[in-house]
Every structure is written in C-alpha cells, then in structure tokens.
Amino acid sequence: MERAFNTFIARQAILDINLKTIGYELLFRDSLENVFKESSPEKATSKVILQNHILGNLTDVCFGKLAFINFDEFTLLQNSPLLFNPKDIVVEILETINISDELIFNVSQLHKKGYRVALDDYDFSSKWDSLFPYISIIKIDIEEVSYDQIKELKKRLHSTESQIKIIAERIETNEQFQQLKKIDIDYYQGYFFHKPEIKSGTCVSPLKINLIQLFLEAYKPNLDFDQLTQIISRDVTLVSGILKLVNSAAECGNIEITSIKQAITYLGTNKIKQYVAIISMSTLSSESSPELFIESLVRAKMMELIAEEKPLSHLKDKAFLTGILSNLDAILNIPMKDIVKDFIFSQEIKFALTNEQGELSELLALAKYYEAPNSQKGRSFIATDKISEATLLNCYYEALKWGVSIV
C-alpha cells in the first residue's frame, strides 16, 4: 500500500479545434526520480488503476473532463477498463497489442457497454480493421505519420460518414496546429498548448494593462482599498467577478453589499489578493489556451501548499503569486524578462520567474516537474530532502481538487 503512494500521474491536455479542453491523457510516473520507469505496460496501467482507487476519483485529476488511459493487451484481456465508469474514461489501445478473437470480443463488449475506445499511435496497418466498428477515436503521432496520410484518412472517414474522431498528437508549433486546422482535425495534443511560442515586440492591450495594474496594486505591501476599487470599477467583468466571489463567500450569512469597496473589504486582504490574481489571469488568458490558466492555478496552489511545510514556510507569502504568474509570458506572448522589469515584486520572485537561482525558483521548478518529466532542477530539489515525496504527492492532488472548485 505504501508503495502506491510513491507513484503519481501527470497529465497532458487534449483540446478541440476551438482550444476547449475535452480531456487529459494520464501519464504514469513511478516517482519523482524515475519517470515512466515500468518496463511493462500492464504494470504501469495497473498502478494508474490502483492509484485512482486509493487517491480519489478521476474528476479531481481531470477537472471533470475525460481521462484517456492506456491499456495494453494484458489489461484488455483482464477487462480492467470495467473498473472505471464509462462516462469518465477513454480506453486507449496501445499499438503494441496482438489482435486476437478474444481481444476483439472484449473490445466489442466495452463498446456495447458505452466505453469510448481509441487507437493509440495509429499506423495505418490493416491489422486494426477488425477493431474499427468499435473505435470512437484514432490518435495519430504527427512525427511518425505524414500530413498527406492524415489528410487522406480524414477524407476517407468523412466520405464514409464515419463518427470516428482524430486526435493529432505531438503538436509542437503554431504552424503545425494551423495546418491541421485547415483539414478540420477534431482534437489536438502537445506541448505547444502548454507553452506556446513567445514573440518579442508584442503590444499589450489597454484592457490587459488595466488588469496588470490591478494585479500590481493588490500585491503592494500595504493594500490601498480606494485605489483597488478605482481600478476594478473600470471593468464590468472585474466588478461582476468580485461580486460573485462575495456572494459565494457570504452564502451562509446575510450580507448586503452596497458598494464595490465594501465587497473588496468584506473579502479581506488575503482573499482579495488571491481572487484578484485568479480573475486577472483568467481574463488575461482569454485569448490563449485555457490550459495555461488552469496550469497556472494548479501550480500556484501547489506551491502555496508545499510552502506550508516547516522547512519552506518562509516562502509561503510569495509562493502563490509566483506560481500564478509563471505562465504570464505565454499568456501575454511577451518574454518574461520584459514583463518582470516593471514589477514591484521582490527580487526573489523576479529571479524565480526568469529561471534564476534561489529557493523560490527551486520551488517553482518542483511544481513544474509534476507537469513535465524532464526537469533536472525539480529532481535536485528532492535530493536535498527538504520535503518528502508523500507530502508532495498530497500537495499535488489537493491543488488539483482546489483547481476544480475554481474553474
């Protein structure tokens, strides 16, 4: 049982053509130091299944969206997908399986029971034809398959009025995304949607300047409620957001709000700082992938939770702000070094945001490590033994659950 708590699941978003997240592929990791360590797919899948039942349901991990989970031949023959609610998952069939009559029958029964089945890394081999009647989704690695092949497949599916959808994997650039959009590929997955290309010389709109001013004002050492009220009053979206937050906070009491300043004062210093950050970042990110905002929220909360631990408690006041700002370069499409130079924040926060040295920078790297497996900086932080992996895992899942309540 203890061993299960030393494993965790990372996620990668799957989005539709309008950049709306439809689900997450769950990526198994054996520990913070050993990424995707298991040599056999059935062991990795079994641990994902075990972890789902030990650590909570998939709603928390996937924000109520679909969970795309890999199943190999062994787990399909064992009917392992039946452990999950068919409304919660997509059964991804690994490309390494051997097609047999028993496997075809099991997949047909999953389809009959309402499970969505996807072919992972589809290679256009005729061996998959027997499974097509039960398939809802085809996943294609664009690094392994040509654009013309993808285009021809889309054309063939359309001509036969097939309901099968296509997911294009490993989208790394905007050029790739735009090219696939032209042929109406249904869904997209890749690093690009978590960290789009950043261009120098981009101008920030007046609305976004107002939001950044609000952000800066809220995080001054001495909060000026009059100035904060003035900035919020310029934008009806911000006013509406603040009032909704007050209504939510006061749902158990009888509070009558008569002014914006009263609403802000009622929330209090700590809550207004976090809620201003959330509202501002939500609006600032409205023209980018929603995943950037969600990722910022989860990262910020995770950093705050980690910083509640004794060895790092001196970072608590700076942790949430650093995390939620950490994607601002991708959201505004401006290099981070150009953004932070005008901030009144501490040098430690600026250093963390620009990937320089310091404990706060290490804390940010640790939170990012849960999103991408190639962070040497995250591993080095663990090596210092400042905080246990079990605590980190708990912080990660608590941050995910908190994110569900906010989005």
C-alpha positions in Angstrom: 0.0 0.0 0.0 2.8 2.4 0.9 4.4 1.8 -2.5 1.3 3.1 -4.3 1.7 6.5 -2.6 5.1 6.8 -4.1 3.6 7.0 -7.6 1.8 9.8 -9.3 0.1 10.8 -12.5 1.0 13.7 -14.7 -1.5 15.0 -17.3 -1.5 16.4 -20.8 -4.5 18.2 -22.2 -6.4 17.2 -25.3 -8.2 20.1 -26.9 -10.8 20.7 -29.7 -10.3 23.0 -32.6 -11.5 26.0 -30.5 -8.9 25.2 -27.8 -11.5 23.9 -25.4 -10.2 21.0 -23.2 -12.1 17.8 -23.7 -9.9 15.6 -21.6 -6.4 14.6 -20.3 -4.1 11.8 -21.2 -2.8 10.4 -17.9 0.9 9.9 -17.9 2.2 7.4 -15.4 5.3 8.1 -13.4 6.9 5.8 -10.9 8.4 8.5 -8.7 9.9 12.0 -8.9 13.3 10.5 -9.6 12.2 7.7 -12.0 9.9 8.8 -14.9 7.9 6.2 -16.7 10.2 3.5 -15.1 8.0 0.5 -15.6 9.2 -1.8 -18.4 5.9 -3.5 -18.9 2.7 -1.5 -20.0 0.4 -3.7 -17.9 2.3 -2.8 -14.7 2.1 0.9 -15.5 -1.7 0.7 -16.3 -2.3 -1.4 -13.1 -0.7 1.3 -11.0 -2.8 4.0 -12.6 -5.9 1.9 -11.8 -4.7 1.3 -8.2 -3.9 4.9 -7.7 -7.3 6.0 -9.0 -9.0 4.0 -6.2 -6.5 4.9 -3.5 -6.1 8.6 -4.1 -9.6 9.6 -5.3 -11.7 9.7 -8.4 -10.7 10.9 -11.8 -12.9 14.0 -11.5 -10.2 15.6 -9.3 -7.3 14.6 -11.6 -9.0 15.6 -14.8 -11.2 18.5 -13.8 -14.4 16.6 -14.7 -13.1 16.0 -18.2 -12.4 12.7 -19.9 -9.4 10.6 -18.7 -7.5 9.0 -21.6 -5.8 5.9 -20.1 -3.5 3.4 -22.0 -4.5 -0.3 -21.8 -2.3 -3.0 -23.2 -3.2 -6.5 -24.3 -3.0 -8.0 -20.8 -5.2 -5.4 -19.2 -7.8 -5.5 -22.0 -8.0 -9.3 -21.8 -8.5 -8.9 -18.0 -11.3 -6.4 -18.6 -9.5 -3.8 -16.5 -11.4 -0.9 -18.1 -14.6 -2.1 -16.4 -13.2 -0.8 -13.1 -13.9 2.7 -14.4 -17.2 4.5 -15.1 -17.6 4.6 -19.0 -18.6 8.2 -18.7 -15.2 9.1 -17.2 -12.6 7.5 -19.5 -11.4 6.8 -23.0 -9.8 3.4 -23.4 -6.6 3.8 -25.3 -5.5 0.6 -27.0 -1.7 0.5 -27.3 -0.1 0.0 -30.7 1.9 -3.0 -29.3 -1.1 -5.3 -28.8 -1.7 -8.5 -30.7 -5.1 -8.8 -32.3 -6.9 -12.0 -31.3 -10.5 -13.1 -31.3 -10.7 -12.8 -27.5 -9.4 -9.3 -27.6 -11.8 -8.2 -30.4 -14.7 -9.7 -28.4 -13.6 -7.8 -25.2 -13.3 -4.5 -27.1 -16.7 -5.1 -28.7 -18.2 -5.6 -25.2 -16.6 -2.4 -24.0 -18.2 -0.6 -27.0 -21.5 -2.2 -26.2 -21.4 -1.0 -22.6 -20.8 2.6 -23.6 -17.0 2.9 -23.3 -15.2 5.1 -25.8 -12.3 3.3 -27.4 -9.2 4.9 -29.0 -6.4 3.5 -31.1 -3.2 5.0 -29.9 -0.4 5.8 -32.4 -2.4 4.6 -35.3 0.0 3.4 -38.1 -2.5 2.6 -40.9 -1.8 -1.1 -40.6 -4.7 -3.4 -41.9 -4.5 -5.3 -38.6 -6.6 -2.6 -37.0 -9.5 -3.0 -39.4 -11.3 -5.7 -37.3 -11.5 -3.2 -34.4 -12.8 -0.2 -36.4 -16.5 -1.0 -35.7 -15.9 -0.4 -32.0 -13.5 2.6 -32.3 -14.5 6.2 -31.4 -11.1 7.9 -31.7 -7.9 7.5 -33.7 -4.7 9.1 -32.2 -2.0 9.9 -34.7 1.6 11.0 -33.9 2.3 13.7 -36.5 6.0 13.0 -36.1 5.5 9.4 -37.4 2.8 10.0 -40.0 2.8 12.4 -42.9 0.4 15.3 -43.4 -0.9 13.7 -46.6 -1.7 10.5 -44.8 -3.6 12.3 -42.2 -5.4 14.4 -44.8 -6.4 11.2 -46.7 -7.6 9.5 -43.5 -9.8 12.5 -42.7 -11.2 12.5 -46.2 -11.9 8.7 -46.1 -13.7 9.0 -42.7 -15.8 11.9 -44.0 -16.7 10.1 -47.2 -18.0 7.1 -45.3 -19.9 9.3 -42.8 -17.8 7.7 -40.0 -18.3 9.0 -36.5 -14.6 8.3 -35.7 -12.7 11.4 -34.5 -9.0 12.1 -35.0 -6.6 13.3 -32.3 -3.3 14.8 -33.7 -0.5 14.2 -31.1 2.8 16.0 -30.5 1.8 19.4 -31.7 4.9 21.5 -31.0 4.3 24.7 -33.1 1.5 27.0 -34.1 2.4 26.2 -37.8 1.5 22.5 -37.2 -1.7 23.5 -35.4 -2.8 25.8 -38.1 -2.0 23.3 -40.9 -4.1 20.6 -39.2 -7.0 23.0 -38.5 -7.3 23.5 -42.3 -8.3 19.9 -42.8 -10.6 20.0 -39.7 -8.8 17.6 -37.5 -11.1 17.1 -34.5 -8.7 17.2 -31.5 -5.1 18.2 -30.6 -2.5 17.3 -28.1 1.0 18.5 -27.5 3.5 20.7 -25.7 2.5 23.8 -27.8 -0.8 24.2 -25.9 1.0 24.3 -22.6 3.8 26.7 -23.7 3.0 28.5 -27.0 5.7 30.3 -28.9 6.6 33.7 -27.4 7.4 36.6 -29.7 9.2 39.8 -28.9 7.7 43.2 -29.7 4.1 42.2 -28.9 1.9 45.1 -27.6 -0.4 44.7 -24.6 -4.0 46.0 -25.0 -5.4 48.7 -22.7 -7.7 46.2 -21.0 -4.7 43.9 -20.2 -2.7 46.9 -18.9 -5.6 47.7 -16.5 -5.6 44.1 -15.3 -1.8 44.1 -14.7 -2.2 47.4 -12.8 -4.9 45.7 -10.7 -2.5 42.8 -10.1 0.3 45.1 -9.0 -1.9 47.1 -6.8 -3.3 44.1 -5.0 0.2 42.8 -4.1 1.6 46.1 -2.7 2.8 45.6 0.9 0.1 48.0 2.1 -3.2 47.3 0.3 -4.9 50.6 -0.8 -8.6 49.6 -0.9 -9.6 53.0 -2.5 -7.1 52.6 -5.4 -8.1 48.9 -5.8 -11.8 50.0 -6.0 -10.9 52.6 -8.7 -9.1 50.1 -10.9 -11.8 47.4 -10.6 -14.6 49.9 -11.3 -13.1 50.5 -14.8 -14.1 47.0 -16.0 -17.6 45.5 -15.7 -16.2 41.9 -15.9 -14.0 42.5 -12.8 -16.9 44.1 -10.9 -19.1 41.1 -11.8 -16.4 38.6 -10.8 -15.7 40.3 -7.4 -19.5 40.4 -6.6 -19.8 36.7 -7.4 -16.9 35.8 -5.2 -18.5 37.8 -2.3 -21.8 36.0 -2.9 -20.0 32.7 -2.7 -18.1 33.6 0.4 -21.3 35.0 2.1 -23.7 32.3 1.2 -24.1 31.2 4.8 -24.6 34.7 6.1 -26.9 37.7 5.5 -24.6 40.3 3.8 -26.0 43.2 1.8 -23.3 44.7 -0.5 -23.9 48.3 -1.4 -20.6 49.3 -3.0 -17.5 47.8 -4.7 -15.3 49.0 -1.9 -17.5 47.2 0.6 -17.3 44.0 -1.4 -13.5 44.2 -1.6 -13.2 45.0 2.2 -15.5 42.1 3.0 -13.3 39.6 1.2 -10.3 40.7 3.3 -6.6 41.2 2.3 -5.6 37.6 1.8 -8.6 36.5 -0.2 -8.7 39.6 -2.3 -5.1 39.1 -3.3 -5.7 35.6 -4.5 -9.0 36.3 -6.1 -7.6 39.3 -7.9 -4.8 37.1 -9.2 -7.4 34.5 -10.4 -9.7 37.0 -12.0 -6.9 38.9 -13.7 -5.2 35.8 -15.0 -8.5 34.3 -16.2 -9.2 37.5 -18.3 -5.6 37.9 -19.4 -5.6 34.3 -20.7 -8.9 34.6 -22.6 -7.2 34.7 -25.9 -4.8 31.8 -25.2 -5.2 28.2 -24.5 -7.4 27.7 -21.3 -4.8 25.1 -20.2 -2.3 27.9 -19.5 -4.7 29.4 -16.9 -5.6 26.0 -15.4 -1.9 25.1 -15.2 -1.1 28.4 -13.5 -3.9 27.9 -10.9 -2.8 24.4 -10.0 0.9 25.3 -10.0 0.2 28.4 -7.7 -1.8 26.3 -5.2 0.7 23.5 -5.2 3.5 25.9 -4.4 1.5 27.5 -1.6 0.7 24.1 -0.1 4.3 23.0 -0.3 5.4 26.3 1.3 3.2 25.5 4.3 5.7 22.8 5.3 8.1 23.9 8.0 11.4 24.0 6.0 9.8 26.2 3.4 7.3 28.3 5.4 9.3 31.5 4.9 8.3 31.3 1.2 4.5 31.0 1.8 3.6 34.6 1.1 5.4 34.6 -2.2 4.7 31.1 -3.4 1.1 31.5 -4.8 1.9 34.7 -6.6 5.0 33.2 -8.2 3.1 30.2 -9.4 0.1 32.1 -10.9 2.4 34.5 -12.7 4.7 31.8 -14.1 2.8 31.4 -17.4 2.3 35.2 -17.9 4.9 35.2 -20.7 3.0 32.6 -22.7 -0.4 34.3 -21.9 0.7 37.8 -23.0 3.0 36.5 -25.7 5.9 38.6 -24.3 9.2 37.4 -22.9 9.2 37.1 -19.1 12.3 39.3 -18.7 10.4 42.1 -20.4 7.4 41.6 -18.1 9.1 41.5 -14.7 11.4 44.5 -15.2 8.5 46.8 -14.3 7.1 44.7 -11.4 7.4 46.0 -7.9 7.8 42.4 -6.6 10.8 41.2 -4.7 13.9 40.2 -6.5 13.3 36.6 -5.3 10.1 36.4 -7.3 11.7 38.0 -10.3 14.5 35.5 -10.2 12.1 32.6 -9.9 10.1 33.8 -12.9 13.2 34.2 -15.0 14.6 30.8 -14.1 17.5 32.1 -11.9 18.8 30.9 -8.6 17.1 30.8 -5.2 14.7 28.7 -3.1 11.6 30.2 -4.7 13.0 29.3 -8.1 13.6 25.8 -6.9 10.0 25.6 -5.5 8.6 26.7 -8.9 10.8 24.1 -10.7 9.4 21.4 -8.4 5.8 22.4 -9.2 6.6 22.3 -12.9 8.2 18.9 -12.5 4.7 17.5 -12.0 3.7 18.8 -15.4 6.8 17.7 -17.4 9.2 14.9 -16.8 12.4 16.5 -17.9 13.1 19.0 -15.1 16.6 18.3 -13.6 16.0 21.2 -11.3 13.0 19.6 -9.8 14.9 16.4 -9.1 17.7 18.3 -7.5 15.3 19.9 -5.1 14.0 16.5 -4.0 17.6 15.3 -3.4 18.0 17.9 -0.7 15.4 16.0 1.4 13.6 19.2 2.4 10.2 17.6 1.9 9.0 14.0 1.4 7.6 12.7 -1.8 4.4 11.6 0.0 3.8 15.2 1.1 4.5 16.5 -2.4 2.0 14.0 -3.9 -0.6 15.1 -1.4 0.0 18.8 -2.3 -0.4 18.0 -6.0 -3.7 16.3 -5.6 -5.0 18.9 -3.2 -4.0 21.6 -5.7 -5.9 19.7 -8.4 -9.0 19.5 -6.3 -8.8 23.2 -5.5 -8.5 23.9 -9.1 -11.7 22.0 -9.9 -13.5 24.3 -7.4 -12.2 27.4 -9.0 -12.5 26.8 -12.8 
